[in-house]
Amino acid sequence: MNPDVVEPMYVTIAIARDCIGFEANKTAAHTGGRIAGNARKSIQKEIGRPVVSRHGYLPNRSRQDQLIDEGGKRLTEKGQ
């Protein structure tokens, strides 16, 4: 599922539930993902075709390219 769809749902749920700590945020993230997945399935059923395809994704990036923090600083493999 596209993070641009799931993340706002997770954030909204986490704020509404006043989530503090890993486990509470993990639960909110799973709930957001489930809601986004259900929405995707509902849309697909309505329009009669998939909304996700293998052509809709960006090419895989290397693991090192993914290790960049929000400020654009490259992180090490062990964390920071």
C-alpha positions in Angstrom: 0.0 0.0 0.0 1.2 3.5 -0.8 2.8 5.2 2.2 1.2 8.5 1.1 -2.2 6.9 1.8 -1.4 4.9 4.9 0.7 7.4 6.8 -2.0 10.1 7.2 -4.4 7.5 8.4 -1.9 6.2 11.0 -1.1 9.7 12.2 -4.8 10.6 12.6 -5.4 7.4 14.6 -2.3 7.9 16.7 -3.3 11.5 17.6 -6.9 10.5 18.3 -5.8 7.7 20.6 -3.0 9.8 22.2 -0.5 7.0 21.4 2.6 7.0 23.4 5.3 4.4 23.0 6.1 1.8 20.4 3.3 -0.7 21.0 0.5 1.9 20.9 2.0 3.4 17.7 2.4 -0.1 16.2 -1.3 -0.8 16.8 -2.3 2.5 15.3 -0.1 1.8 12.3 -1.6 -1.6 11.8 -5.1 -0.1 12.0 -4.2 2.6 9.5 -2.9 -0.1 7.1 -6.0 -2.2 7.5 -8.2 0.8 6.8 -6.2 1.7 3.7 -6.3 -1.9 2.5 -10.0 -2.1 2.9 -10.4 1.2 1.0 -8.3 -0.1 -1.9 -10.4 -3.3 -2.1 -13.6 -1.3 -2.0 -12.4 1.0 -4.8 -11.3 -1.9 -6.9 -14.6 -3.6 -6.5 -16.4 -0.4 -7.5 -14.4 0.3 -10.6 -13.9 -3.4 -11.6 -10.1 -3.3 -11.9 -7.0 -3.2 -9.8 -5.8 0.2 -8.7 -2.3 -1.2 -8.0 -0.1 -2.7 -10.6 3.6 -3.7 -10.9 4.0 -0.7 -13.3 2.9 1.8 -10.6 6.0 1.4 -8.4 9.3 3.2 -8.6 12.3 0.9 -9.3 13.9 -0.6 -6.2 16.5 1.6 -4.5 19.6 0.2 -2.9 19.5 -0.3 0.9 22.0 2.5 1.3 19.8 5.0 -0.6 17.0 4.2 1.9 19.1 5.0 4.9 18.6 8.8 4.8 17.0 10.8 7.6 14.4 13.5 7.2 17.1 16.2 6.9 18.7 14.4 4.0 21.6 13.1 6.1 22.8 9.6 5.2 22.6 7.2 8.1 24.9 4.3 8.7 23.7 0.7 8.6 23.6 0.4 12.4 21.2 3.3 12.9 22.8 6.7 13.1 
